[in-house]
């Protein structure tokens, strides 16, 4: 019989956040150690490190009242944090689009070669990173869909804007790829390899 695998750090963090959202209350560390182990399967010895990591990331609040230190986290704050993160992502997407526009302008004046390949490859990596982060945020939003409907709707609208920006950027990549193909009569695979374009690059759904 195989030994049961323990929870990863991320699983413990996720379960502890679920605990806070379900309880909507304030807890001492000793209370967390006892209840999180009982209800979420988080070993009491790891509770302190997990809750501190959540505090450091701004996901859990803490305050000292008298001689006692309390911890808490409510769904409304989590939604606000996601909204702020989406705003930051939108700004980063705009910056990536700006970089791409500058690179595309250079592409009109150059032949296929090393000159601008590294820069284009870096931008493609940034796009991939933002797309993955965007998808991660969408998954997080699902966890809070019953907590604050109005805020959720606003967040979804902002996500749509970010998604459109990412897809517009991806469309520009495909357009430039087509231009290079027609201009220099090269195969798609050659262009992909030369400019570091992932084979699975596609639009965000």
C-alpha contacts under 8 A as a table, 3 or more apart, distances in Angstrom:
res1	aa1	res2	aa2	distance
7	X	11	X	5.83
7	X	12	X	6.25
7	X	42	X	7.62
8	X	11	X	5.14
8	X	12	X	6.28
9	X	12	X	5.12
9	X	13	X	6.19
9	X	50	X	7.45
10	X	13	X	5.00
10	X	14	X	6.08
11	X	14	X	5.10
11	X	15	X	6.09
12	X	15	X	5.13
12	X	16	X	6.06
12	X	42	X	6.22
12	X	50	X	7.05
13	X	16	X	5.17
13	X	17	X	6.24
13	X	50	X	6.13
13	X	51	X	7.56
13	X	54	X	7.15
14	X	17	X	5.20
14	X	18	X	6.27
15	X	18	X	5.00
15	X	19	X	6.20
15	X	40	X	6.15
16	X	19	X	4.91
16	X	20	X	6.38
16	X	36	X	6.89
16	X	40	X	7.27
16	X	51	X	7.66
17	X	20	X	5.14
17	X	21	X	6.18
17	X	73	X	7.44
18	X	21	X	5.10
18	X	22	X	6.02
19	X	22	X	5.21
19	X	23	X	6.15
19	X	36	X	7.26
19	X	40	X	7.41
20	X	23	X	5.26
20	X	24	X	5.72
20	X	25	X	7.06
20	X	72	X	6.48
20	X	73	X	5.59
20	X	74	X	6.74
21	X	24	X	5.40
21	X	73	X	6.62
21	X	74	X	5.52
21	X	75	X	5.67
24	X	72	X	7.46
24	X	73	X	7.00
24	X	74	X	5.85
25	X	72	X	6.31
25	X	73	X	7.84
26	X	70	X	6.08
26	X	71	X	5.67
26	X	72	X	4.96
27	X	31	X	5.95
27	X	32	X	6.32
27	X	70	X	5.28
27	X	71	X	5.26
27	X	72	X	6.51
28	X	31	X	5.18
28	X	32	X	6.35
28	X	68	X	7.24
28	X	69	X	6.11
28	X	70	X	4.85
28	X	71	X	6.36
29	X	32	X	5.04
29	X	33	X	6.17
29	X	48	X	7.00
29	X	69	X	7.44
29	X	70	X	7.15
29	X	71	X	7.45
30	X	33	X	5.08
30	X	34	X	6.30
31	X	34	X	5.25
31	X	35	X	6.00
32	X	35	X	5.25
32	X	36	X	5.47
32	X	37	X	7.96
32	X	47	X	7.05
33	X	36	X	5.67
33	X	37	X	6.17
33	X	43	X	7.48
33	X	44	X	4.50
33	X	45	X	7.44
33	X	47	X	5.62
33	X	48	X	7.56
34	X	37	X	5.56
34	X	38	X	6.34
34	X	44	X	6.48
35	X	38	X	5.01
35	X	39	X	5.81
35	X	40	X	7.71
36	X	39	X	5.26
36	X	40	X	5.00
36	X	41	X	6.41
36	X	42	X	5.62
36	X	43	X	7.66
36	X	44	X	7.41
36	X	47	X	7.61
37	X	40	X	5.62
37	X	41	X	4.59
37	X	42	X	4.47
37	X	43	X	5.20
37	X	44	X	5.75
38	X	41	X	5.97
38	X	42	X	7.73
42	X	46	X	7.07
42	X	47	X	6.77
43	X	46	X	5.60
43	X	47	X	6.61
44	X	47	X	5.27
44	X	48	X	7.85
45	X	48	X	6.97
46	X	49	X	5.58
46	X	50	X	6.24
47	X	50	X	5.13
47	X	51	X	6.03
48	X	51	X	5.43
48	X	52	X	6.10
49	X	52	X	5.14
49	X	53	X	6.18
50	X	53	X	5.18
50	X	54	X	6.42
51	X	54	X	5.06
51	X	55	X	6.20
51	X	60	X	7.38
52	X	55	X	4.93
52	X	56	X	6.11
53	X	56	X	5.01
53	X	57	X	6.28
54	X	57	X	5.08
54	X	58	X	6.30
54	X	59	X	5.21
54	X	60	X	5.44
55	X	58	X	5.08
55	X	59	X	5.78
55	X	60	X	4.66
55	X	61	X	6.01
55	X	62	X	7.11
56	X	59	X	7.65
57	X	60	X	7.72
58	X	61	X	6.94
59	X	73	X	6.94
59	X	77	X	8.00
59	X	78	X	6.76
59	X	81	X	7.94
60	X	71	X	6.80
60	X	72	X	5.81
60	X	73	X	4.91
61	X	71	X	5.72
61	X	72	X	5.35
61	X	73	X	5.98
62	X	69	X	6.92
62	X	70	X	5.51
62	X	71	X	4.46
62	X	72	X	6.45
63	X	69	X	5.67
63	X	70	X	5.54
63	X	71	X	6.86
64	X	67	X	6.71
64	X	68	X	5.61
64	X	69	X	4.25
64	X	70	X	6.26
65	X	68	X	5.35
65	X	69	X	6.15
65	X	70	X	7.36
73	X	77	X	7.28
73	X	78	X	7.83
74	X	77	X	5.71
74	X	78	X	6.74
75	X	78	X	5.03
75	X	79	X	6.28
75	X	144	X	6.62
75	X	147	X	6.16
75	X	148	X	7.91
76	X	79	X	5.17
76	X	80	X	6.37
76	X	147	X	6.89
76	X	148	X	6.65
77	X	80	X	4.96
77	X	81	X	6.14
78	X	81	X	5.06
78	X	82	X	6.28
78	X	144	X	7.97
79	X	82	X	5.11
79	X	83	X	6.17
79	X	141	X	7.39
79	X	144	X	6.86
79	X	148	X	7.74
79	X	151	X	7.32
79	X	152	X	7.43
80	X	83	X	4.97
80	X	84	X	6.20
81	X	84	X	5.14
81	X	85	X	6.15
82	X	85	X	4.95
82	X	86	X	6.10
82	X	137	X	6.98
82	X	140	X	7.93
82	X	141	X	7.45
83	X	86	X	5.11
83	X	87	X	6.33
83	X	155	X	5.93
84	X	87	X	5.10
84	X	88	X	6.33
85	X	88	X	5.03
85	X	89	X	6.15
86	X	89	X	4.89
86	X	90	X	6.17
86	X	134	X	7.68
86	X	137	X	7.60
86	X	155	X	7.88
86	X	158	X	7.28
86	X	159	X	6.87
86	X	162	X	7.88
87	X	90	X	5.12
87	X	91	X	6.42
87	X	158	X	7.76
88	X	91	X	5.18
88	X	92	X	6.29
89	X	92	X	5.00
89	X	93	X	6.10
89	X	130	X	7.04
89	X	134	X	7.55
89	X	162	X	7.52
90	X	93	X	5.01
90	X	94	X	6.27
90	X	161	X	7.95
90	X	162	X	5.45
91	X	94	X	5.10
91	X	95	X	6.39
92	X	95	X	5.04
92	X	96	X	6.24
92	X	130	X	7.90
93	X	96	X	4.99
93	X	97	X	6.14
93	X	127	X	7.71
93	X	130	X	7.12
93	X	162	X	7.40
93	X	165	X	6.93
93	X	166	X	6.88
94	X	97	X	5.04
94	X	98	X	6.21
94	X	165	X	7.61
95	X	98	X	5.02
95	X	99	X	6.30
96	X	99	X	5.08
96	X	100	X	6.16
96	X	123	X	6.78
96	X	126	X	7.18
96	X	127	X	7.16
97	X	100	X	5.00
97	X	101	X	6.16
97	X	169	X	6.13
98	X	101	X	5.15
98	X	102	X	6.41
99	X	102	X	5.20
99	X	103	X	6.22
99	X	123	X	7.35
100	X	103	X	4.94
100	X	104	X	5.94
100	X	120	X	7.57
100	X	123	X	6.86
100	X	169	X	7.81
101	X	104	X	5.06
101	X	105	X	6.27
102	X	105	X	5.23
102	X	106	X	6.55
103	X	106	X	5.08
103	X	107	X	6.24
103	X	116	X	7.61
103	X	119	X	7.60
103	X	120	X	6.86
104	X	107	X	4.90
104	X	108	X	6.59
104	X	176	X	7.12
105	X	108	X	5.43
105	X	109	X	7.21
106	X	109	X	5.41
106	X	110	X	6.51
106	X	116	X	7.82
107	X	110	X	5.29
107	X	111	X	7.53
107	X	116	X	7.63
112	X	194	X	7.78
113	X	116	X	7.23
113	X	117	X	6.96
113	X	194	X	7.51
114	X	117	X	5.28
114	X	118	X	7.30
115	X	118	X	7.63
116	X	119	X	5.45
116	X	120	X	6.31
117	X	120	X	5.24
117	X	121	X	6.04
117	X	194	X	6.65
117	X	195	X	4.95
117	X	196	X	7.35
118	X	121	X	5.04
118	X	122	X	6.18
118	X	195	X	7.39
119	X	122	X	5.16
119	X	123	X	6.38
120	X	123	X	5.11
120	X	124	X	6.26
120	X	195	X	6.29
120	X	196	X	7.50
121	X	124	X	5.11
121	X	125	X	6.31
121	X	195	X	5.86
121	X	196	X	5.02
121	X	197	X	6.89
122	X	125	X	5.07
122	X	126	X	6.32
123	X	126	X	4.98
123	X	127	X	6.23
124	X	127	X	5.02
124	X	128	X	6.23
124	X	196	X	7.64
124	X	197	X	6.80
125	X	128	X	5.09
125	X	129	X	6.18
126	X	129	X	5.03
126	X	130	X	6.17
127	X	130	X	5.19
127	X	131	X	6.05
127	X	166	X	7.40
128	X	131	X	5.10
128	X	132	X	6.19
129	X	132	X	5.22
129	X	133	X	6.18
130	X	133	X	5.02
130	X	134	X	5.98
131	X	134	X	5.00
131	X	135	X	6.27
131	X	166	X	7.11
131	X	204	X	7.29
132	X	135	X	5.13
132	X	136	X	6.22
133	X	136	X	5.01
133	X	137	X	6.26
134	X	137	X	5.19
134	X	138	X	6.39
134	X	159	X	7.75
134	X	162	X	7.95
134	X	163	X	7.79
135	X	138	X	5.09
135	X	139	X	6.48
136	X	139	X	5.20
136	X	140	X	6.40
137	X	140	X	4.98
137	X	141	X	6.16
138	X	141	X	5.13
138	X	142	X	6.62
138	X	159	X	7.80
139	X	142	X	5.37
139	X	143	X	7.16
140	X	143	X	5.42
140	X	144	X	7.22
141	X	144	X	5.37
141	X	145	X	6.35
141	X	152	X	7.35
142	X	145	X	5.25
143	X	146	X	7.82
144	X	147	X	5.20
144	X	148	X	7.06
144	X	152	X	7.65
145	X	148	X	6.56
145	X	149	X	6.27
145	X	152	X	6.23
146	X	149	X	6.33
148	X	151	X	5.52
148	X	152	X	6.01
149	X	152	X	4.98
149	X	153	X	6.14
150	X	153	X	5.24
150	X	154	X	6.45
151	X	154	X	5.11
151	X	155	X	6.09
152	X	155	X	4.99
152	X	156	X	6.09
153	X	156	X	5.10
153	X	157	X	6.33
154	X	157	X	5.17
154	X	158	X	6.41
155	X	158	X	5.06
155	X	159	X	6.12
156	X	159	X	4.89
156	X	160	X	6.18
157	X	160	X	5.07
157	X	161	X	6.49
158	X	161	X	5.04
158	X	162	X	6.35
159	X	162	X	5.01
159	X	163	X	6.03
160	X	163	X	4.94
160	X	164	X	6.10
161	X	164	X	5.15
161	X	165	X	6.29
162	X	165	X	5.08
162	X	166	X	6.27
163	X	166	X	5.08
163	X	167	X	6.14
163	X	204	X	6.42
163	X	205	X	7.84
164	X	167	X	5.07
164	X	168	X	5.98
165	X	168	X	5.06
165	X	169	X	6.22
166	X	169	X	5.10
166	X	170	X	6.22
166	X	203	X	7.69
166	X	204	X	7.11
167	X	170	X	4.90
167	X	171	X	6.03
167	X	203	X	5.28
167	X	204	X	6.08
168	X	171	X	5.01
168	X	172	X	6.33
169	X	172	X	5.10
169	X	173	X	6.51
170	X	173	X	5.04
170	X	174	X	6.46
170	X	201	X	7.90
170	X	202	X	7.06
170	X	203	X	6.41
171	X	174	X	5.14
171	X	175	X	6.13
171	X	203	X	7.82
172	X	175	X	4.98
172	X	176	X	6.09
173	X	176	X	5.27
173	X	177	X	6.10
174	X	177	X	4.97
174	X	178	X	6.19
175	X	178	X	5.14
175	X	179	X	6.28
176	X	179	X	4.98
176	X	180	X	6.20
177	X	180	X	5.22
177	X	181	X	6.15
177	X	188	X	7.88
177	X	191	X	7.07
178	X	181	X	5.03
178	X	182	X	6.23
179	X	182	X	5.31
179	X	183	X	5.90
180	X	183	X	5.03
180	X	184	X	5.89
180	X	185	X	7.67
180	X	186	X	7.75
180	X	191	X	7.80
181	X	184	X	5.64
181	X	185	X	5.21
181	X	186	X	5.16
181	X	187	X	6.58
181	X	188	X	6.98
181	X	191	X	7.40
182	X	185	X	5.26
182	X	186	X	7.47
186	X	190	X	6.54
186	X	191	X	7.04
187	X	190	X	5.32
187	X	191	X	6.53
188	X	191	X	5.16
188	X	192	X	6.10
189	X	192	X	5.06
189	X	193	X	6.14
190	X	193	X	5.21
190	X	194	X	5.97
191	X	194	X	5.05
191	X	195	X	5.99
191	X	197	X	7.67
192	X	195	X	5.50
192	X	196	X	5.51
192	X	197	X	4.53
192	X	198	X	6.76
192	X	199	X	7.15
193	X	196	X	5.14
193	X	197	X	6.59
194	X	197	X	7.92
197	X	201	X	7.24
198	X	201	X	5.30
